Structure formats: C-alpha cells, structure tokens
Amino acid sequence: MGFSDITKIIPPHSGLVSVIIPLHNGQKHLLELIQSLKNQTYNKIEVIIVDNNSTDNSVQLLKSLNDKIISLNIFLNKKNEGYCGGCNEGIKHAKGEYLLFLSQDRIMNSDWIELTVTKMKEDKKIGCVVGKVIREGASSAEYGHSYDVYGAVLINGISDESKLFFGGGTVLIRKKVIDQVGGFDPEFFIYQEDVDICWRIRLAGYDIKIENVVCINKGGGISDTFYNNKQYKITFDSELINMPLYKFYYGQKNRIRTLLKNYSVKNILKRLPVVIIMILLRGIFMSITSKKISYFIAVFHGFWWNIMHVSNTMKIRKEIQHFRVVNDDEIEKYMLPKSIEFNAIMSLRQFLKQKS
C-alpha cells in the first residue's frame, strides 16, 4: 500500500481540528483524557477515537462517555493495527483543516489546541506544531525530539527549534500536508513513525514549530536521555536498560526503513553501514544487561524484515523522493551531527564502574 492510498483528499472544514486518538487498553486515563478535550478553550473540534481491539473495558467506557462529556466518533478495528493503523483509520474519517494526533496517555492543558492553531495560522509554511511535554520523574521537560544523522533519538530538552527534528504523542499537522506527504507508514505498527512523518513534512518544504503549550505524559515509557544546552545527557536508567523486546525490535527495524525511504542515495551509502554497526552494538548491550540473547536475535530479525520488504520500501521511497523539495544538507541542519550511540559508548565505561 502506498501513501497515496492511505489518505482521502476531501475538502476540510475551515478551522476545524480533528482530534485523532488511537486507543488500545487505555481505560486508565480515558476519562481524564476526554475531560481535557471538553475543557479546551478552542471548541471547533471533532473527536475521533479508533480502538485497536482493546481487551479491557475501553470500548464500554467510551460508549458510556459519548455525548455525556463531549461527542465522540468511535471506530473499532477488528485487530490491533498499532499506533500507525489507528492514526490512518482516523485520518480517513477526519473532516478538519488540522489534525491533532493524540496518544491515549497525554492530558493537554485547556489552551493547547487554541494556541497551536494560532501558531499554525502565522505562516502557511508551518506544517506541524508541537508543545512542551512534562513527564513525572523526568529531569527535564520534553520539546519534541532530536535525531542524529544515523537515526538515533534523544528527547529535545530545550525550547529551541534548531535541533527539533520531530514531535510525537501530541502533534498538530495541517490536513493538506498529510494529503501531500501521506499518512503514517502502516508497516511500522509502532515506534519511529513520528520520525518518518516529520521527516517527510520537512522534505516537502514545511517547518516544524514549538508552541508554549503544556501536555502531561501520564504513561511514561521514555528513557531520561536528553539533548540539552548543546550537550548530550545519556542516562542508563530503567527505561533504557529494561526496554521491552518488542519496543527494541520495532524501533531498530523501523529506523532502517525510515533512513532508506527519506535519505538521498549518497547519504544512505554514507550512513547505513554505521547504522548497522550501531544497531548490532545496541543488540549486544541489551542482551548483556538483560541476560537475554533475544535482543541480539531481534537485531537480525529486523535486518531480515528490511531485506524481505525492500521492494515495498523502494516503492514508497519513489513517492517520497518525487514530492521532496528540500535537499539533505538542509534536512541535516535540524539533526545532531554526531552519533548519540557513540557518545553513549563513551559513557558506558563510567556506567559499568558504577554498577561494579
């Protein structure tokens, strides 16, 4: 399936924000999430919730809340299509001029939508707006994410757009931009999908901006590893050391596909060998710290998946390279020029000393 098959180009309702929430076993924060939408100072919104075959009481709770707090458009997937599949299903039904992709564990302040829409209206070149995310226990707030030239991710810990590459979990994107660059890659299922779509937004010549709005991350799940004040802060915390196997697999598998689709041929040849080495080293590190060989095996499963799907990847790549108007030199201005993982290797000696 190509990106052109994912979105339906329909005339949007001017000023309307379509809030798209992929849901899977998310009943814990559901009431608070729906209430935060009701409390928004910007009221020209529609709420689209796509349930990914939840096994808890999420669907029953949704149905009980519908129209009691705010009107909900509920769609049910017969199987778990992942974050990407949930978002793409929501896009099909969206009528808004703007699309707000919202994770099930994110609670927005009441002015989030109003201020981000205002920011979007400042310049037609703005394709995406992110805000400030606060996570309990984190040493810094999160302003989207930074990304190095080899495809590794750090949380952007400063409200500076110079090294903001992408936002995830709570982002506002113009519907016409999605129609142009395509929806979320359905082959990703979960993880790195936000990197990929924001990369495509930049390739199409649009900007990604930060607005001073606050969202609370109730779910956690991100390592306390930041890019802050032009310095890397690598933290070997529980989120990194105890990363679930599925998260490691999808993150590294999708990382390779993201680079293959979006980079120029020159930079694929230049960057990919280093990426493969870094992924191998990560697999070794995770297997040693977890005492499970499965992480190292997952590396090769990811490599093999990309080999088997290279034809599909090249098909999608052709679509992306057709609409790109920005070269890699311009794209890499927003990336970190040095390897995050190499920096982590240098920090590993100190970590191992502390462990011993």
C-alpha positions in Angstrom: 0.0 0.0 0.0 1.3 3.4 -1.0 0.9 6.6 1.0 -1.5 7.9 -1.6 -3.8 5.0 -0.7 -3.9 5.9 3.0 -5.5 9.4 2.9 -8.6 10.6 1.2 -8.3 14.1 -0.1 -11.6 15.7 0.9 -12.3 19.4 1.4 -11.6 20.2 5.1 -13.9 22.2 7.2 -12.2 25.6 7.8 -10.8 26.0 11.3 -12.0 22.5 12.4 -9.5 20.4 14.4 -9.9 16.7 14.1 -8.5 15.1 17.3 -7.4 11.5 16.4 -6.7 9.2 19.3 -5.6 5.6 18.6 -6.6 3.5 21.6 -5.5 0.1 22.9 -6.4 -0.9 26.5 -6.4 2.7 27.5 -9.2 2.9 30.0 -6.9 4.0 32.9 -6.6 7.6 31.6 -9.6 7.7 29.3 -12.0 9.8 31.5 -9.3 12.4 32.2 -8.4 12.5 28.5 -11.9 13.1 27.4 -12.4 15.7 30.1 -9.3 17.6 28.9 -10.8 17.8 25.4 -14.1 19.1 26.9 -12.1 21.8 28.7 -10.4 23.1 25.6 -10.8 26.9 25.0 -10.9 26.1 21.3 -14.2 24.4 20.7 -14.3 23.9 17.0 -13.2 20.3 17.3 -14.3 16.8 16.4 -13.0 13.8 18.4 -12.2 10.6 16.5 -11.2 7.6 18.6 -10.0 4.4 16.9 -9.9 1.4 19.2 -7.3 -1.2 18.3 -9.3 -4.3 19.5 -8.9 -3.5 23.2 -9.3 -6.3 25.7 -10.1 -4.1 28.7 -13.2 -2.0 29.2 -12.1 0.9 27.0 -14.9 0.5 24.4 -17.6 0.2 27.0 -16.3 3.2 28.8 -16.1 5.2 25.6 -19.7 4.3 24.7 -20.9 5.4 28.2 -19.0 8.7 27.9 -20.2 9.5 24.4 -22.3 12.7 24.4 -22.2 12.9 28.2 -19.0 14.9 28.3 -18.3 15.5 24.6 -19.5 14.0 21.3 -17.2 11.1 20.2 -16.8 9.4 16.8 -15.8 5.9 17.7 -14.4 3.4 15.2 -13.4 -0.2 16.1 -10.6 -2.1 14.4 -11.1 -5.8 14.3 -7.5 -6.4 15.2 -4.7 -4.3 16.8 -3.4 -2.2 13.9 -0.9 -0.4 16.1 -0.5 3.4 16.6 0.1 3.8 12.8 -3.0 1.9 11.8 -5.1 3.7 14.4 -4.0 7.1 13.1 -4.5 6.2 9.5 -8.1 5.0 10.2 -8.7 8.2 12.0 -7.4 10.2 9.0 -9.9 8.5 6.7 -12.8 9.9 8.7 -11.3 13.4 9.6 -13.1 16.5 8.3 -10.8 19.1 9.9 -8.4 21.6 8.4 -6.0 20.5 11.1 -5.3 17.0 12.5 -4.3 16.6 16.2 -2.7 13.2 16.8 -3.0 12.5 20.5 -1.7 9.5 22.4 -4.1 7.9 24.9 -1.9 8.8 27.9 -1.5 12.5 27.1 -3.5 15.2 29.0 -3.5 18.6 27.4 -3.8 22.0 29.2 -7.0 23.8 28.3 -5.3 26.2 25.8 -3.3 23.6 23.9 -5.4 23.5 20.8 -6.2 27.2 20.7 -2.5 28.3 20.9 -1.2 25.7 18.4 -3.9 26.6 15.9 -3.0 30.3 16.3 0.7 29.4 15.8 -0.2 27.4 12.6 -2.1 30.4 11.2 1.0 32.6 11.4 2.7 31.1 8.4 1.4 28.7 5.7 4.9 27.1 5.7 4.3 25.7 9.2 3.2 22.1 8.7 3.4 20.8 12.2 3.3 22.2 15.7 4.5 20.5 18.9 4.4 21.7 22.5 6.0 21.1 25.9 5.6 17.6 27.5 6.0 17.1 31.2 6.6 13.5 32.4 6.7 12.6 36.1 10.2 11.8 37.3 12.0 13.2 34.2 14.9 15.5 34.8 13.8 17.9 32.0 10.7 18.8 30.1 10.4 17.5 26.5 10.1 19.7 23.5 9.7 17.2 20.7 12.7 15.1 19.9 16.2 15.4 18.4 17.6 12.9 15.9 21.1 12.2 14.9 22.3 11.7 11.3 22.4 7.9 12.0 18.8 7.6 13.1 19.1 7.6 16.9 16.7 9.5 19.1 17.1 11.9 22.0 14.5 13.9 23.8 14.9 17.6 22.9 15.2 19.2 26.4 15.2 22.8 25.3 12.6 25.0 23.7 14.9 25.6 20.7 13.8 24.6 17.2 17.3 24.4 15.9 17.7 20.8 16.9 14.0 19.9 16.9 13.5 17.2 14.3 10.2 15.6 15.1 7.4 15.5 17.7 5.4 12.5 18.9 2.4 11.7 21.0 0.8 15.2 20.7 1.2 17.0 17.4 -0.9 19.3 15.3 -0.5 18.8 11.5 -2.3 20.5 8.6 -4.6 18.1 6.8 -3.4 19.3 3.4 0.2 18.4 4.4 -0.9 14.9 5.3 -2.7 14.7 1.9 0.6 15.7 0.3 3.1 13.6 2.2 0.9 10.7 3.1 -0.2 9.2 6.4 1.7 7.0 8.9 3.6 4.1 7.4 1.4 1.0 8.1 4.4 -1.3 8.1 5.8 0.4 11.2 3.0 -0.6 13.6 4.6 1.4 16.3 7.8 3.5 17.0 9.8 5.7 14.7 6.5 6.6 12.9 6.7 10.1 14.2 10.3 10.5 12.9 9.3 9.3 9.5 6.2 11.5 9.0 8.0 14.6 10.3 11.0 13.9 8.0 8.5 13.8 5.1 7.0 17.1 6.2 10.4 18.7 6.2 11.2 17.2 2.8 8.1 18.8 1.4 9.3 22.2 2.5 7.3 22.7 5.6 8.5 23.9 9.0 8.0 22.3 12.4 7.5 24.7 15.3 7.3 24.7 19.1 4.5 26.5 20.9 4.5 27.3 24.6 1.7 24.8 25.5 1.8 22.0 28.0 0.8 18.4 27.9 1.2 15.9 30.7 2.5 12.4 29.8 0.7 10.0 32.2 2.2 6.9 30.7 5.9 7.4 30.8 7.8 4.9 28.7 10.7 7.2 27.5 14.2 7.0 28.8 15.6 10.0 30.6 18.0 10.8 27.8 18.2 14.4 26.6 19.8 16.8 24.3 20.1 19.9 26.4 22.1 23.1 26.0 24.2 21.6 23.2 25.2 18.7 25.4 24.1 15.0 25.3 22.8 13.6 28.6 22.9 9.8 28.3 21.2 8.2 31.2 21.4 4.4 31.6 18.1 4.3 33.5 15.4 1.6 33.9 13.6 2.7 30.8 16.7 2.1 28.7 18.1 -1.0 30.5 14.6 -2.7 30.8 13.3 -1.7 27.3 10.7 -4.3 26.2 11.9 -6.6 23.4 9.0 -5.6 21.1 9.9 -1.9 21.5 13.6 -2.6 20.8 12.7 -4.7 17.7 10.2 -2.2 16.2 12.4 0.8 17.0 15.5 -0.6 15.2 13.6 -2.3 12.3 11.7 0.9 11.5 14.9 3.0 11.9 16.4 1.3 8.9 13.3 1.7 6.8 13.0 5.4 7.7 16.5 6.1 6.5 16.1 4.1 3.3 12.9 6.0 2.4 13.9 9.5 3.2 17.7 9.9 2.7 19.3 10.6 -0.6 21.2 7.6 -2.2 24.5 9.3 -1.3 23.6 9.5 2.4 22.2 6.0 2.5 25.6 4.7 1.3 27.3 7.0 3.8 25.2 6.5 6.9 23.7 3.0 6.6 27.0 1.0 7.4 27.4 3.0 10.6 23.7 2.5 11.5 24.1 -1.3 11.1 27.1 -1.4 13.4 25.3 0.7 16.0 22.3 -1.5 15.9 24.5 -4.6 16.4 26.2 -2.9 19.3 22.8 -2.0 20.9 21.7 -5.6 20.5 24.8 -6.8 22.3 24.4 -4.2 25.0 20.7 -5.1 25.6 21.4 -8.8 25.6 24.3 -8.4 28.2 22.3 -6.1 30.5 19.1 -8.2 30.3 20.9 -11.5 30.2 18.7 -12.5 27.3 20.1 -13.4 23.8 16.7 -12.5 22.3 17.7 -8.8 21.9 20.6 -9.7 19.8 18.5 -12.1 17.7 15.9 -9.3 17.3 18.6 -7.3 15.5 18.8 -9.9 12.8 15.1 -10.3 12.6 14.9 -6.6 11.9 17.6 -6.8 9.2 15.8 -9.7 7.6 12.5 -7.9 7.6 14.0 -5.0 5.8 15.6 -7.3 3.2 12.3 -9.0 2.6 10.4 -5.7 2.3 13.0 -3.8 0.2 10.7 -3.8 -2.8 7.9 -2.1 -0.9 10.4 0.3 0.8 11.7 1.3 -2.6 8.2 1.9 -3.9 7.3 4.2 -1.0 10.7 5.9 -1.4 9.9 6.7 -5.0 6.8 8.5 -3.9 8.6 10.5 -1.2 11.5 11.5 -3.4 9.0 12.7 -6.0 7.5 15.3 -3.8 10.7 16.4 -1.9 11.8 20.0 -2.5 14.5 20.1 0.2 17.9 18.5 0.0 19.7 16.5 2.7 22.0 19.3 3.6 19.0 21.4 4.6 17.4 18.5 6.4 20.6 17.7 8.4 20.7 21.2 9.8 18.0 20.0 12.2 19.8 16.8 13.1 22.6 16.2 15.6 25.8 15.8 13.6 27.4 13.3 15.9 26.3 9.8 16.8 24.3 9.7 20.1 25.1 6.0 20.4 28.9 6.6 20.1 28.6 9.1 22.9 26.7 6.5 24.9 29.5 4.0 24.3 32.0 6.6 25.7 29.7 7.0 28.8 29.3 3.2 29.2 32.7 2.9 31.0 31.5 5.1 33.8 28.2 3.3 34.0 29.9 -0.1 34.3 32.2 1.3 37.0 29.1 2.4 39.0 27.5 -1.0 38.5 30.6 -2.7 39.8 
